[in-house]
Every structure is written in C-alpha cells, then in structure tokens.
Amino acid sequence: MNTKQAYDAWSGQYDSNINRTRDLEGHALRKTLANISFEDCLELGCGTGKNTAWFVQKAKHVTAVDLSDEMLSIAKKKLTNDNVKFISGDITAAWSFRDRLYDLISFSLVLEHISDLNSVFKEAAISLKPGGCVYVGELHPYKQYTGTKARFETGNGTHVLPCFDHHTSDFIQIPGKYGLTLLDVNEYFDDDDRRGIPRILVVLLKKS
C-alpha cells in the first residue's frame, strides 16, 4: 500500500482515532504561528482539514493541498469557506497547483513520507514572497530512530505507511541551499514532559 492508498484508507477514521502525533502537531503549529501575520497561505498535507480550519481564520486565502482524494473529500465537507481552495497534488512533482506567491507555506506530518527533501524545499523557496516563512511540523527524528512510524488499524490488521528517516540538520541545511534561513526550532513533548523523547519537531524558516 503506497502513501496515497494508505491515507485514502485511513481517511474515514483519521479524525476519530486517538493520535497523539496529529494532536500535538496541531498544537505546535498554532503556537508557532500565532504571532505571525500572513495573507496567502499554502498548506501542504492538509489531510482532513485539521489545521486548515485555523488557517482560514488567519489568512485571506488558503491553498490546501493533499495527495489523498479521500482526505480532501472530508476536508471539503467540513470547510466551505470562500477563502480556501482544496487541490489534489503531489508535492514531490513540479508544483502545478501553485497559483500565486505565498506569505506562508506549511508542511504538517508530510515530509516523513518523502525520501529526498531537496525538491520540496526548492519548490517552496520559489513559491514564497520575499520575507515569507516556511513552517515544518514533523514527527521528531528521535521518534523515528526508535522505529515510530505513521500507522493505523483496520479489521485486516495494522497498516504502516512508507516513511523515511530525516535528521534535524536536514530540515535546516537543505532549505539553506535554496535561500531559506532558520528563524526558530522547537520540540514538543507528550504531556509537556521534557524528561522523555520529544514527539514533534518544529522548524520555522524565512526566505531571504
């Protein structure tokens, strides 16, 4: 089962499953971007609209992109705002879904499914206005090192999605090749207990 097929299959229970990674990343995104102003937002990996609902309250226009048609179908039913446009797209290919330059581009729990991050950060840099920001919220590499991967249960057993390990330095050094400089980096822990392994890594970048 490839990534698209897996998320299509997961879509019906994605919002209702207990999912600490999904929930903590949503909290991290809101906290990180609370004081950042943006009018045009490109949300990559919008899924069922878990973060889109927040973006449409902040931005004048949101382009929300996902690989899974079934995830998008749920998001479209939940959010009928005039300022959001949902698009089916593969961010590993040329970004044909881009229809403007953006103040903010967000990646939420999507880059773990991509082996080579160069092309996505290159496209992100091209798609940003000068001074625009890129938000990255991902499963922390420390969690990846322990074998944690996106997964869900069905009547046929556990389905583990295709995932690739990335390191914290990858999220800083690779964007730097395309003119995206580091603004902030943060880690989020289950129950805010910093004695354990962090679950979410957040990196905030800015276009020079």
C-alpha positions as CSV (number, residue, x, y, z in Angstrom):
1,M,0.0,0.0,0.0
2,N,1.6,3.3,-1.1
3,T,1.2,6.6,0.7
4,K,-1.8,7.8,-1.3
5,Q,-3.6,4.4,-0.9
6,A,-2.8,4.3,2.8
7,Y,-4.2,7.8,3.5
8,D,-7.3,7.1,1.4
9,A,-7.9,4.0,3.6
10,W,-7.1,5.9,6.8
11,S,-9.3,8.9,6.0
12,G,-12.6,7.5,7.4
13,Q,-11.1,7.1,10.9
14,Y,-8.4,9.7,10.9
15,D,-10.3,12.3,12.8
16,S,-11.7,9.9,15.4
17,N,-8.6,7.8,16.1
18,I,-6.5,8.5,19.2
19,N,-3.5,10.1,17.6
20,R,-1.1,12.0,19.8
21,T,1.2,13.0,16.9
22,R,-1.7,14.6,15.0
23,D,-2.9,16.4,18.0
24,L,0.4,17.7,19.3
25,E,1.5,18.9,15.8
26,G,-1.7,20.9,15.6
27,H,-1.0,22.5,18.9
28,A,2.6,23.2,17.9
29,L,1.5,24.8,14.6
30,R,-0.9,27.2,16.3
31,K,1.6,28.2,19.0
32,T,4.4,28.7,16.5
33,L,2.4,30.8,14.0
34,A,0.1,32.7,16.5
35,N,2.0,35.9,16.2
36,I,3.0,35.7,12.5
37,S,0.8,37.6,10.0
38,F,0.1,36.1,6.6
39,E,-2.4,36.8,3.8
40,D,-1.7,34.0,1.4
41,C,-1.1,30.5,2.8
42,L,-0.1,27.3,1.0
43,E,-0.9,24.3,3.3
44,L,0.8,21.1,2.2
45,G,-0.5,17.9,3.6
46,C,-3.9,19.4,4.7
47,G,-5.4,16.0,5.2
48,T,-9.0,16.3,6.6
49,G,-8.5,19.9,7.4
50,K,-7.3,19.7,11.0
51,N,-5.1,22.8,10.5
52,T,-7.0,24.3,7.6
53,A,-9.8,25.3,9.9
54,W,-7.3,27.5,11.8
55,F,-5.6,28.9,8.7
56,V,-8.8,30.1,7.1
57,Q,-9.3,32.3,10.2
58,K,-5.9,33.9,9.8
59,A,-5.4,34.2,6.1
60,K,-7.2,36.0,3.2
61,H,-6.6,33.0,1.0
62,V,-5.5,29.4,1.7
63,T,-4.5,26.9,-0.9
64,A,-4.8,23.4,0.8
65,V,-3.1,20.5,-0.9
66,D,-3.1,16.8,-0.2
67,L,-2.2,13.6,-2.0
68,S,-5.2,11.7,-0.8
69,D,-8.5,12.4,-2.6
70,E,-10.4,10.8,0.3
71,M,-8.8,13.0,2.9
72,L,-9.6,16.0,0.7
73,S,-13.2,14.9,0.4
74,I,-13.7,15.0,4.1
75,A,-11.9,18.4,4.4
76,K,-14.2,19.9,1.7
77,K,-17.3,18.8,3.6
78,K,-16.0,20.3,6.9
79,L,-14.8,23.6,5.4
80,T,-16.9,25.5,2.9
81,N,-15.2,28.9,3.5
82,D,-14.9,31.2,0.5
83,N,-11.2,31.8,1.2
84,V,-9.9,28.2,0.9
85,K,-9.2,26.2,-2.3
86,F,-8.6,22.5,-1.9
87,I,-6.3,20.8,-4.5
88,S,-5.2,17.2,-5.1
89,G,-1.5,17.3,-5.6
90,D,1.8,15.5,-5.3
91,I,4.4,17.8,-3.8
92,T,7.3,15.6,-5.0
93,A,6.5,16.6,-8.6
94,A,6.6,20.1,-10.1
95,W,4.1,22.3,-8.1
96,S,1.5,22.9,-10.8
97,F,-1.0,23.7,-8.0
98,R,0.8,27.0,-7.3
99,D,-1.4,29.9,-8.4
100,R,0.4,32.8,-6.6
101,L,3.3,33.6,-4.3
102,Y,2.6,33.0,-0.6
103,D,3.5,34.6,2.7
104,L,3.4,31.2,4.5
105,I,4.0,27.6,3.4
106,S,3.3,24.8,5.9
107,F,4.3,21.2,5.9
108,S,2.5,19.1,8.5
109,L,3.4,15.5,9.1
110,V,4.1,15.0,5.4
111,L,7.9,15.2,4.9
112,E,8.5,11.8,6.6
113,H,6.9,10.2,3.6
114,I,9.3,11.8,1.1
115,S,12.8,10.4,0.6
116,D,14.5,13.4,-0.9
117,L,13.7,16.8,0.6
118,N,15.6,18.9,-1.9
119,S,12.9,19.2,-4.5
120,V,10.2,20.2,-2.0
121,F,12.3,22.9,-0.3
122,K,13.4,24.2,-3.8
123,E,9.8,24.5,-4.8
124,A,8.9,26.1,-1.5
125,A,11.5,28.8,-2.0
126,I,10.2,29.5,-5.5
127,S,6.7,29.8,-4.2
128,L,7.4,32.3,-1.4
129,K,7.2,36.0,-1.4
130,P,10.4,37.7,-0.2
131,G,10.4,37.6,3.6
132,G,7.8,34.7,3.6
133,C,8.0,31.9,6.0
134,V,8.0,28.1,5.9
135,Y,6.6,26.1,8.8
136,V,7.7,22.5,9.2
137,G,6.0,20.3,11.8
138,E,7.1,16.7,11.7
139,L,7.5,13.5,13.8
140,H,10.7,14.1,15.7
141,P,13.8,12.3,14.3
142,Y,14.3,10.9,17.8
143,K,11.0,9.1,17.5
144,Q,11.9,7.9,14.0
145,Y,15.1,6.5,15.4
146,T,13.1,4.3,17.8
147,G,11.1,2.9,14.9
148,T,8.0,5.0,15.3
149,K,6.1,5.4,12.0
150,A,2.6,6.6,10.9
151,R,0.3,3.7,11.2
152,F,-3.4,2.8,11.6
153,E,-5.5,-0.2,12.5
154,T,-8.2,-1.8,10.4
155,G,-10.1,-5.1,10.6
156,N,-7.3,-6.5,8.5
157,G,-4.6,-5.5,11.0
158,T,-2.0,-2.7,11.3
159,H,-1.0,-0.7,8.3
160,V,2.3,1.0,8.5
161,L,2.9,3.9,6.0
162,P,6.1,4.2,3.9
163,C,8.4,6.5,5.9
164,F,11.9,7.8,5.6
165,D,14.2,9.0,8.4
166,H,15.3,12.6,8.3
167,H,17.6,14.3,10.7
168,T,17.2,17.7,12.4
169,S,20.1,19.1,10.4
170,D,18.3,18.0,7.2
171,F,15.4,20.4,7.9
172,I,17.9,23.3,8.4
173,Q,20.7,22.6,5.9
174,I,18.7,21.5,2.9
175,P,16.4,24.6,2.9
176,G,19.5,26.8,3.4
177,K,20.7,25.7,-0.1
178,Y,17.6,27.5,-1.5
179,G,17.8,30.7,0.4
180,L,15.6,29.6,3.4
181,T,17.2,30.6,6.7
182,L,16.4,29.4,10.2
183,L,14.2,31.6,12.3
184,D,13.3,29.1,15.1
185,V,13.4,25.5,16.1
186,N,11.4,23.8,18.9
187,E,10.5,20.4,20.3
188,Y,7.2,19.3,21.7
189,F,6.8,16.5,24.2
190,D,3.9,14.3,25.3
191,D,2.1,15.9,28.2
192,D,4.9,18.6,28.1
193,D,7.2,16.1,30.0
194,R,10.7,17.1,28.8
195,R,12.2,14.1,30.5
196,G,11.0,11.9,27.6
197,I,11.7,11.7,23.9
198,P,10.2,14.7,22.0
199,R,7.4,13.8,19.7
200,I,7.2,16.8,17.4
201,L,10.0,18.8,15.8
202,V,9.1,22.3,14.6
203,V,11.3,24.3,12.3
204,L,10.5,27.8,11.1
205,L,12.3,29.2,8.1
206,K,12.3,32.5,6.3
207,K,13.1,33.4,2.7
208,S,15.9,35.9,2.5
